[in-house]
């Protein structure tokens, strides 16, 4: 996650607002792995339906946690 944290910090230092940065779910990677960084920096999230279909994660859990 250090790479993600460094990228987010670089984007914020460049002047982007946190909510203009969206973290997308990836097939094979539990979205919970990103939760700490998303909440820490108040980032936006994106549910990629194709990735979700390949991951077999519960879409209702995702929506209830992030909507």
C-alpha positions as CSV (number, residue, x, y, z in Angstrom):
1,X,0.0,0.0,0.0
2,X,3.0,2.3,0.2
3,X,2.9,2.9,-3.5
4,X,-0.8,4.0,-3.3
5,X,-0.1,6.2,-0.3
6,X,2.8,7.9,-2.1
7,X,0.7,8.4,-5.2
8,X,-2.2,9.9,-3.2
9,X,0.1,12.2,-1.3
10,X,1.7,13.4,-4.6
11,X,-1.7,14.1,-6.2
12,X,-2.8,16.0,-3.1
13,X,0.5,18.0,-3.0
14,X,-0.2,18.9,-6.6
15,X,-3.4,20.5,-5.6
16,X,-6.1,17.9,-6.3
17,X,-8.9,17.7,-3.9
18,X,-9.3,14.3,-2.1
19,X,-12.8,13.7,-3.4
20,X,-11.5,14.1,-7.0
21,X,-9.4,11.0,-6.6
22,X,-11.3,7.7,-6.9
23,X,-10.1,4.3,-5.8
24,X,-11.4,1.5,-8.0
25,X,-12.0,-2.1,-7.0
26,X,-9.7,-4.6,-8.7
27,X,-10.4,-8.3,-9.6
28,X,-8.5,-10.5,-7.2
29,X,-7.8,-7.8,-4.7
30,X,-10.1,-7.4,-1.7
31,X,-11.4,-3.8,-1.6
32,X,-10.9,-3.8,2.2
33,X,-7.2,-3.6,1.5
34,X,-7.7,0.0,0.4
35,X,-10.2,1.0,3.2
36,X,-7.7,2.7,5.5
37,X,-6.2,4.9,2.8
38,X,-9.7,5.8,1.5
39,X,-10.9,6.8,4.9
40,X,-7.7,8.5,5.9
41,X,-7.6,10.8,2.9
42,X,-11.4,11.0,2.3
43,X,-11.1,9.7,-1.2
44,X,-13.9,8.7,-3.6
45,X,-14.6,5.1,-4.6
46,X,-15.6,3.5,-7.9
47,X,-17.3,0.1,-8.3
48,X,-16.1,-1.4,-11.5
49,X,-18.8,-3.9,-12.4
50,X,-16.5,-6.1,-14.6
51,X,-14.0,-6.4,-11.8
52,X,-16.7,-7.1,-9.3
53,X,-18.1,-9.9,-11.5
54,X,-14.6,-11.5,-11.6
55,X,-14.0,-11.2,-7.8
56,X,-17.3,-12.7,-6.6
57,X,-17.5,-10.1,-3.8
58,X,-20.8,-9.0,-2.4
59,X,-22.0,-5.9,-4.3
60,X,-24.5,-5.1,-1.6
61,X,-21.8,-5.0,1.1
62,X,-19.7,-2.7,-1.1
63,X,-22.6,-0.4,-1.7
64,X,-23.7,-0.3,2.0
65,X,-20.1,0.5,3.0
66,X,-19.4,3.2,0.4
67,X,-22.6,4.7,-0.9
